[in-house]
Amino acid sequence: MFEEAQYFAPIATQDDGSVVVELASSHPGFADPVYRARRNAIAGLAVNHRRGEPIPLAEYTEQEHEVWALVTRELGVKHRAYATAEYLAGVERLGLPRERIPQLQEVSELLEPLTGFRYLPAAGLVPLRDFYGVLADGYFHSTQYIRHHSVPFYTPEPDVVHEVIGHANALASDRYAALYRLAGQAARRVEGEEALEFVSKVFWFTLEFGVMREGGELRAYGAGILSSYGEIEEFRGMDIRPLDVAAMGTTHYDITKYQDVLFQADSLGHLEDVVGDFWATCDDDSIAKLVATSS
């Protein structure tokens, strides 16, 4: 997946075909054998899935459904205070279940009639070009596991809360979904790895961690902010910079902490004009020129 996925737990396939998720000793679920077994089983569902087939059902516990319900409820309060109107309209339009974790197949069936997007299960890290490329076809790679119940408001890696609450609600918006598709088209158009990384950084600072001026207030539309119980309370105090493609594509960020540099769009139309037009037209040469001007 994009650079955020560098902190996905590694996946290993054993000689007998079973899949093992290698959790770090610091992971909240490391010492929980039941959680680890379920993580392995859920990863195996994704490893064996083929596009076009129904997404296999992930088995969740009542405890995990309770985590989803708690986080959904608390994030909903914060969304009303901090999210953009377009994102909130997507929340209402999609109508995700609030008391249980939705299956990815279910999310796809809710989403496809709205904007044509469907979900693909991911066991863990998806190569950068593969992750972005399928956006052009209306697919979104997503994990199926949920964070450990001991820390419901924290996850060391993107889980189904991030992938569905953060991204699916945005993908229910025609205008945001169009931007996702443009990002995918850009990823397919560029050839070099440096150009692909530039495209991914622009995605990071917009559809993952983008903020927007709306009604005189700074609001969030990026999935990374909107799925984080803590970060959504902090983003207004960060270093807020003007929307600038060259700056976004060349700015370093640390995925292990709250993002302290954010780029502000003046409106959704401004985001579409600046970032949408960049993704619609960029190639290796134009990106190389942007990099040169920012050096």
Salt bridges, closest charged atoms under 4 A:
GLU4 OE2 - HIS162 NE2 3.42
ASP32 OD2 - HIS148 NE2 2.80
ASP32 OD2 - HIS149 NE2 3.89
GLU64 OE1 - ARG38 NE 2.99
GLU106 OE2 - ARG100 NH2 2.74
GLU112 OE2 - ARG118 NE 3.94
ASP137 OD2 - ARG51 NH1 3.89
ASP137 OD2 - ARG188 NH2 2.52
GLU157 OE2 - HIS27 NE2 2.65
GLU157 OE2 - ARG39 NH1 2.86
ASP159 OD2 - ARG147 NE 2.75
ASP174 OD2 - ARG93 NH1 3.25
GLU193 OE2 - ARG129 NH2 3.21
GLU197 OE2 - LYS201 NZ 3.92
GLU208 OE1 - HIS162 NE2 3.52
GLU208 OE2 - HIS167 NE2 2.70
GLU217 OE1 - ARG219 NH2 3.14
GLU217 OE1 - ARG236 NH2 3.75
GLU233 OE2 - LYS78 NZ 2.52
ASP239 OD2 - ARG241 NH2 2.85
ASP260 OD2 - LYS257 NZ 3.16
ASP266 OD2 - HIS270 ND1 3.72
GLU272 OE1 - ARG175 NH2 2.77
